[in-house]
Amino acid sequence: MAGTDPIHQFVIEDMFPIHLGGDGTAGSGLNLSFTNSSLFMVATVAVISLYLILSTASKRVVPSRAQLLSEMTYEFVANMVRSAAGTAGMKFFPLVFCLFTFIFVANMFGMVPYFFTVTSHIIVTFALSMLVFLTVVIYGFMKNGPKFLKLFVPSGVPGYILPIVAPIEFISFMSRPISLSVRLFGNILAGHITLKVFTGFIVTMSSLGFLGILGSALPLIMAVALTGLEFLVGAVQAYVFAVLTCMYLNDAIHPSH
Amino acid sequence: MVTQAYAQEAVAPAEEHVEGAEGAVDATHADPTADTHATTEAHGGEHESGVFPPFDPATFPSQLLWLAITFGALYLLMSKIALPRIGGILENRKSIIDADLAAADASRQKTEAAIAAYETALAEAKAKAQGIANQTREAIQADLAAKRSAVEADLTGKVAAAEARIASTKAEALTHVDEIATETAQTVVTQLVGDVSTDSVRAAVAKAKE
């Protein structure tokens, strides 16, 4: 039942095995193989880089359509960073731009049948959110020193409430990488499973004869609607990830809020 | 599984050295690996193939490595090539548009100055034309007045001469009237009464005229 198994699409398969250490038996040592996930990471990066670099190669003053799309993406992310983190946040613009385009293109790749969805694995989304989190923490302490801890002490709060408020702020700050990664991972994973389940219904019902074929129209309609929804979710989640990154970076740049 | 996890932990630092280039990404490697080891140990003895694929820690090192490589490459390509280039294009366009707007503004100001100059010139020319017209009119009027007065003087002279001539003629005629009256009276009286002296008749005529 691999055809209708909703989990099968998330299986990672080695394409070019690379094993470090271990005793040669399966599962031992460190598996650094080039997998189908790696392939789509490379494809994502290749598509983004090639598109942006080739479409802007002629540097036209009056842009072509392809160049206009690149410029619009640039300005979209630039405005996002500027509005959420201020002009000082523009030094993180490449990071936010990479996160947004990487997640967006990976999600769009995931919508193509038989393609692997890179962002459906929590380790990937977690790594990306830890990248943001550590950037915020490291830059926050580098720029503000101990003043960065003011982040946990909201201004205007009376002293006797601080013992309650500060731990809450601290916990909410520390849970950011988890919420950031789980939000993206959960949305993509759930969406793809749902899509697979409904399309699986079509196959299963169609094999039940004439009535089954008639009845399979219902999950078909559902699958079509869900496909549209998943495109939306893929785009919105990339946007949400980027916006939240900007807001967290804003905390590092202006810690007293 | 537990032993495998330990083995992975042991190799983890080595992996960190491999990608020492990116501090932040490095750290993300160390943390989640440790995390997931804990969960795997908690699950205990679960076999790899039975794990829900997104939670399979055996695939984590590979995914992290390739994510670091690909995302690092993306970051380098974007921050070194693509983004400065697009930023440059936008900057260039903005400067061109600003320069064009400034040039348009300068042209507009030049046009306005030209219009103002034209209008002052026009006003001057109008004033001059009016002056010339006034002068000419005055000259013509003066000329006309002079000629008219000359003609009038001439005419008055002629009229006066004519009146004088008429008066003299009239006076002359009147003297003739006296003579005619005297002659006529003398003739009438002579026919009626007889001879009468010319002087007495003349006196009688003069008396009758009064």
Interface residues (C-beta under 8 A of the other chain):
Chain A: I7 F10 V11 I12 D14 I18 L20 G21 G22 G27 S28 G29 L30 N31 L32 S33 F34 T35 S37 S38 M41 V42 T44 V45 I48 S49 L52 I53 T56 K59 R60 V61 P63 Q67 S70 E71 Y74 E75 F93 P94 L95 F97 C98 T101 F102 V118 S120 H121 I122 I123 V124 F126 A127 L128 M130 L131 L134 T135 I138 F185 L189
Chain B: Q4 A7 Q8 A10 V11 A14 E15 G23 A24 V25 A27 T28 H29 D31 P32 T36 E48 F52 P53 P54 F55 D56 A58 T59 F60 P61 S62 Q63 L64 L65 W66 L67 A68 T70 F71 A73 L74 Y75 L77 M78 S79 I81 A82 L83 R85 I86 G87 G88 I89 L90 N92 R93 I96
